[in-house]
Amino acid sequence: MAFAQKRVSTAKGSKGKITWRARYKRPDNTWGSEPGFPTKKLAEQYAEEQEAAIRAGRWVDPERMRTPFGVWARKWMQTKSPRGNTTSTRWARLDAHILPRWEDVPLRGINWFEAEDWANNLKCDDATATQCLTIMSMMLTGAVDAEYLLVNPLAGRRRSRPARVKAQVEEKDESKLWAPPEVVLQLARRAGRIDGLHILTTAFAGPRWGESLALQADSLGERREPFEGGEFVCPTLGIVNEIAEYQPRDKDGRKLPMVIQLEPVKTRESKRRIDLPPFLAELLAKHVAEHQHQYLFCTREGTWWRRSNFGRQVMRPVADGRKALPTSKGHAERPEWAPIMAGLTMRAMRHTHDTYQQQLGVKAPLEFEQAGHKRPGTKAIYQHPTPDMRRDRLEGLQGIYERAMRALGWDAIWDES
């Protein structure tokens, strides 16, 4: 049934150029066509291949394969509903890097050679370039599933970086990714009771930023497990929800107002009870008794902190230092603060907790559980935390705190008067 159709160009200057159009029967019995073949034989061959693919059940409409990547990317984003921050990240990568290059490229025009070369020449950090390729690959896999493509040309490919790209990868400054305990205590004292306790809790218990903002009075609890003929008992911090902050988009990718709202934690492992060392349990219990707002770590008005605002208003002056300001209308005199450890963030405080766990030799089953991480491998199924493991971890964290207090010569972090 397939055949070739002769086409004679009538365009000015074409001198009656002859090409051939392939014609074939589509699954719905309408006629499909593909123009531009230089010979009748090639057109017939193409048409016969289409009908053979249709009979074999592996045919993809060439019109769909010509869909611009930008059109398909927006369609794919409409159908995917991950957590808000994940969606925001994907849109950020699309807007800044992916769509400027691939917006109008047909789906079937994308290949690994050009995609990899593009990623290696992006003006961004190396991890972002790799993430852009990953997002594109996810979208092209969706195109295969939706019968817009036969195969995903990026699937299973590992990006190889030329020497010039590898040389551009900046070495991480490890000194800014975690903090010694003396530094954590100094930051906590300088930040004040509420914000300082927020910093201290993150460094010694390890909740994620959004998880720490969602903590309430009833987050404090107790663990009881059979142990040595009696019970092992320790205070805990329950992680159930988190405060999500993200930029939503409409179906066409246009930005909507920022959202900051309470959501369940994102994974099964994230929902957990963190065992608290005695000093931290005591400080949190006192804070709960005195605190006037619903959420334990919030602004003075009782609202949720924006991550950027907390960084600018609390972490940067506390860690990096600040200049003195004289008394003026609107604010009192402000003393100068020398830097304690410039560049530290709340993410570094969470790194600090996991670093302390490694320093103490916390066993893997408990280490992963307390951090809210999914442990890979078969051992995750067969190994579990025990009361002995929990006791050793808590004694270790308490010891780190007490040694730091002695090193600083402090009896208390904040003035108790």
C-alpha positions in Angstrom: 0.0 0.0 0.0 3.0 2.3 0.5 4.1 4.3 -2.5 6.1 7.4 -3.6 4.6 10.6 -4.9 6.6 12.8 -7.3 6.8 16.5 -6.4 8.0 19.2 -8.7 9.1 22.5 -7.1 7.4 25.7 -8.4 9.5 28.0 -6.2 11.3 30.8 -8.0 14.9 29.8 -8.9 14.3 26.1 -8.2 14.3 25.2 -11.9 11.6 22.6 -11.4 13.6 20.6 -8.9 12.1 17.1 -8.4 11.7 15.4 -5.0 9.7 12.5 -3.8 7.2 12.2 -1.0 6.7 8.9 0.9 3.0 7.9 1.4 1.9 5.2 3.8 -1.3 4.1 5.6 -1.4 5.2 9.3 -3.1 3.1 12.0 -6.3 5.1 11.7 -6.4 4.5 8.0 -5.5 8.0 7.1 -2.6 8.7 4.8 0.7 9.8 6.3 3.5 11.5 4.3 7.1 12.5 4.6 8.5 14.9 1.9 12.0 15.6 0.7 13.4 12.4 -0.6 15.8 12.8 -3.6 14.8 9.5 -5.3 11.6 7.5 -5.7 13.3 4.4 -4.2 14.3 6.1 -1.0 10.7 7.4 -0.6 9.2 4.0 -1.2 11.7 2.4 1.2 10.8 4.9 4.0 7.0 4.4 3.4 7.4 0.6 3.6 9.4 0.9 6.8 6.6 2.9 8.4 3.9 0.4 7.5 6.2 -2.5 8.7 6.6 -0.7 12.1 2.8 -0.1 12.3 2.2 -3.8 11.8 4.8 -4.7 14.4 3.3 -2.3 16.9 6.4 -0.2 17.2 5.5 2.8 15.1 5.8 6.4 16.4 4.1 9.2 14.4 6.8 11.3 12.8 4.7 14.4 13.4 5.0 13.7 17.1 8.8 13.2 16.8 9.0 16.7 15.3 7.5 18.3 18.4 9.8 21.0 19.7 11.5 20.1 22.9 10.2 23.2 24.6 6.6 22.3 23.9 7.1 18.8 25.2 9.0 20.0 28.3 6.1 22.2 29.3 3.6 19.3 28.7 5.8 17.0 30.8 6.1 19.6 33.6 2.3 19.9 33.7 1.8 16.1 34.3 4.5 15.7 37.0 3.7 16.8 40.5 6.7 16.3 42.8 7.2 18.3 45.9 7.2 22.1 45.3 10.9 22.7 45.7 11.8 20.0 43.2 9.5 21.6 40.7 11.0 25.0 41.3 14.5 23.6 40.8 13.5 22.0 37.5 12.0 25.2 36.2 15.1 27.1 37.2 17.3 24.7 35.2 14.9 24.9 32.2 14.8 28.7 32.2 18.5 29.4 32.8 20.1 26.7 30.8 18.0 24.1 29.0 15.4 26.0 27.0 17.7 28.7 25.7 19.5 25.9 23.8 16.9 23.3 23.1 13.6 25.2 23.1 12.9 24.8 19.3 14.9 21.6 18.6 12.6 18.7 17.5 12.6 15.8 19.9 14.1 13.5 17.2 16.9 16.1 16.6 18.4 15.6 20.1 21.4 13.3 20.3 24.0 12.5 23.0 27.0 14.0 21.2 25.5 17.5 21.0 23.9 17.3 24.5 27.1 16.3 26.2 29.1 19.0 24.4 26.5 21.6 25.4 26.6 20.5 29.0 30.4 20.7 29.0 30.3 24.3 27.8 27.6 25.6 30.2 28.6 28.6 32.3 27.6 27.1 35.6 29.0 24.7 38.2 29.7 21.1 37.2 26.9 19.6 39.3 24.3 21.9 37.7 25.4 20.9 34.2 25.0 17.3 35.1 21.6 18.0 36.6 20.5 19.7 33.4 21.3 16.5 31.4 19.4 14.4 34.0 16.3 16.5 33.7 16.4 16.4 29.9 16.8 12.6 30.0 13.8 12.3 32.3 11.8 14.3 29.9 12.9 12.3 26.9 12.0 9.1 28.7 8.6 10.5 29.2 8.5 11.2 25.5 9.2 7.6 24.8 6.4 6.5 27.2 4.0 8.9 25.6 5.0 7.6 22.1 6.7 10.8 20.9 10.0 9.0 20.5 11.2 5.5 19.9 14.2 5.7 22.2 15.7 8.2 24.6 19.1 9.1 23.2 20.3 10.3 26.6 19.3 7.2 28.6 22.0 5.3 30.4 24.8 7.7 29.1 27.5 8.9 31.5 28.8 12.3 31.0 32.6 12.5 30.2 34.3 15.7 31.1 37.2 17.0 29.0 40.3 18.1 30.9 39.4 21.8 30.7 36.1 21.1 32.5 37.7 19.0 35.2 40.2 21.7 35.8 37.4 24.2 36.4 35.8 22.2 39.2 36.5 24.2 42.3 37.8 22.4 45.3 35.4 22.5 48.3 36.5 24.5 51.3 35.9 21.8 53.9 36.4 24.3 56.7 33.1 25.9 55.8 31.1 22.6 55.7 31.1 21.8 59.4 32.0 23.5 62.7 34.0 22.4 65.8 31.8 22.2 68.9 33.4 25.3 70.4 32.4 27.3 67.3 28.8 26.0 67.5 28.6 27.1 71.1 30.0 30.5 70.3 27.5 30.9 67.5 24.7 29.9 69.7 25.6 32.4 72.5 26.0 35.2 70.0 22.7 34.5 68.2 20.7 34.6 71.5 18.5 32.0 73.2 16.0 31.3 70.4 18.1 31.5 67.3 21.1 30.1 69.1 19.1 27.1 70.3 18.0 26.6 66.6 21.7 26.5 65.6 22.6 24.2 68.5 19.7 21.8 67.8 20.7 21.5 64.1 24.4 20.8 65.0 23.7 18.3 67.7 20.4 16.6 66.4 20.6 17.2 62.7 17.1 18.1 61.5 16.9 19.6 58.0 16.1 23.3 57.7 12.4 22.8 56.8 12.1 20.1 59.5 13.5 22.4 62.2 11.0 25.1 61.3 8.0 22.7 61.7 9.0 21.7 65.3 6.3 22.3 67.9 6.0 21.6 71.7 4.5 18.2 71.0 7.6 17.3 68.9 9.4 16.6 72.2 8.8 13.0 73.2 10.4 9.9 74.7 11.8 6.6 73.5 11.3 3.5 75.5 12.8 0.2 74.6 13.5 -3.1 76.5 17.1 -3.1 77.7 19.0 -5.3 80.2 16.0 -6.5 82.0 14.4 -3.0 82.2 14.0 -0.1 79.8 16.2 2.2 77.8 14.6 5.7 78.0 15.8 8.8 76.3 14.2 12.1 75.1 13.4 12.4 71.4 12.6 15.0 68.8 9.8 13.8 66.5 10.2 14.7 62.8 6.9 14.4 61.0 6.4 17.6 59.0 8.5 20.3 57.4 8.1 23.8 56.1 8.4 23.9 52.4 9.4 27.1 50.6 9.2 27.2 46.8 8.3 29.2 43.7 5.2 27.6 42.0 4.6 27.9 38.3 1.4 27.8 36.2 0.9 25.3 33.4 2.9 27.5 31.0 5.8 27.9 33.4 5.0 31.5 34.5 6.0 32.3 38.1 3.3 32.5 40.7 3.7 34.1 44.2 6.2 32.3 46.6 4.7 29.6 48.8 5.8 28.8 52.3 3.7 26.1 54.0 3.5 23.0 56.2 3.9 19.7 54.4 4.6 16.1 55.4 8.3 15.1 55.2 9.3 13.9 51.8 10.5 10.3 52.4 9.7 7.4 54.7 13.2 7.7 56.2 12.7 11.4 57.0 9.9 10.6 59.3 11.8 9.7 62.5 12.5 10.3 66.1 15.9 11.9 66.9 17.4 10.8 70.2 18.5 13.9 72.1 21.6 14.2 74.4 20.7 15.3 77.9 22.0 18.9 77.6 19.9 19.5 74.5 16.8 17.9 75.8 17.0 20.1 78.9 17.5 23.3 76.9 14.6 22.4 74.5 12.3 21.6 77.5 13.0 25.0 79.0 12.4 26.7 75.7 9.0 25.0 75.3 8.0 26.1 78.8 8.9 29.7 78.1 8.0 30.1 74.4 5.0 32.0 73.3 4.5 30.8 69.8 3.3 27.6 68.1 6.5 26.8 66.4 9.7 26.5 68.4 12.0 28.2 65.9 10.3 31.2 64.3 10.6 34.9 63.9 9.9 37.2 66.8 6.4 37.7 65.3 5.8 33.9 65.3 6.0 33.5 61.6 8.1 31.0 59.7 11.6 32.1 58.8 12.5 32.4 55.1 15.8 30.6 54.6 17.4 33.6 53.0 16.2 36.0 55.7 17.6 33.7 58.5 20.9 33.6 56.6 21.1 37.3 56.1 19.8 38.4 59.6 21.2 35.7 61.8 23.9 33.5 60.3 25.9 36.0 58.4 26.4 38.6 61.2 26.8 35.8 63.8 29.4 33.8 61.9 31.0 36.5 59.7 30.9 39.3 62.2 29.6 42.9 61.8 30.6 46.5 62.2 29.7 48.6 65.2 26.9 51.2 64.8 26.3 54.2 67.0 23.0 55.0 68.6 20.6 56.7 66.2 16.9 57.2 65.7 15.3 53.8 65.2 17.9 51.6 66.8 20.2 51.3 69.8 24.0 51.2 69.8 25.3 48.0 68.2 28.6 46.6 69.2 31.1 45.2 66.8 31.3 41.4 66.3 34.5 39.8 65.2 34.2 36.9 62.9 33.8 33.5 64.5 33.9 31.3 61.4 33.0 33.1 58.2 30.8 31.3 55.7 29.0 28.9 58.0 25.3 28.1 57.1 22.5 26.1 58.6 23.3 23.4 56.0 26.8 23.3 57.5 25.3 22.8 60.9 23.5 19.7 59.6 26.8 18.5 58.1 28.3 19.1 61.6 25.8 16.7 63.2 26.6 13.9 60.8 30.4 14.7 61.1 30.1 14.3 64.9 28.3 11.0 64.4 31.2 9.7 62.2 33.7 11.0 64.8 32.0 9.0 67.5 31.8 5.9 65.4 28.0 5.7 65.5 26.9 2.4 63.9 25.5 2.6 60.4 21.9 1.5 61.3 21.6 4.3 63.8 23.6 6.8 61.9 21.3 6.6 58.8 18.2 6.5 61.0 19.1 9.6 63.0 20.1 11.6 59.9 16.9 10.7 58.0 18.8 9.0 55.2 18.0 5.9 53.3 20.7 3.3 53.9 21.6 1.5 50.7 22.2 -2.2 50.3 21.0 -5.5 51.9 22.4 -4.6 55.3 19.7 -2.0 55.6 17.2 -4.8 55.8 19.1 -7.0 58.2 20.7 -4.5 60.7 18.8 -2.3 63.2 19.6 0.2 65.9 19.9 -1.2 69.5 19.7 0.5 72.9 23.4 0.0 73.3 24.0 1.9 70.0 21.7 4.7 71.1 23.3 5.0 74.5 26.8 5.2 73.0 25.7 7.9 70.6 24.1 10.0 73.3 27.0 9.7 75.6 29.3 10.7 72.8 27.3 13.8 71.9 27.0 14.8 75.5 30.8 14.4 75.9 31.5 16.6 72.8 29.3 19.3 74.4 30.9 19.1 77.8 34.4 19.1 76.6 33.7 22.2 74.4 32.1 24.0 77.4 35.2 23.3 79.5 37.5 24.5 76.7 35.6 27.7 76.6 35.5 28.0 80.4 31.7 28.4 80.4 29.2 27.3 82.9 26.2 28.1 80.7 25.7 29.1 77.1 23.4 32.0 78.0 23.1 34.1 81.0 20.7 32.4 83.3 19.6 35.6 85.1 
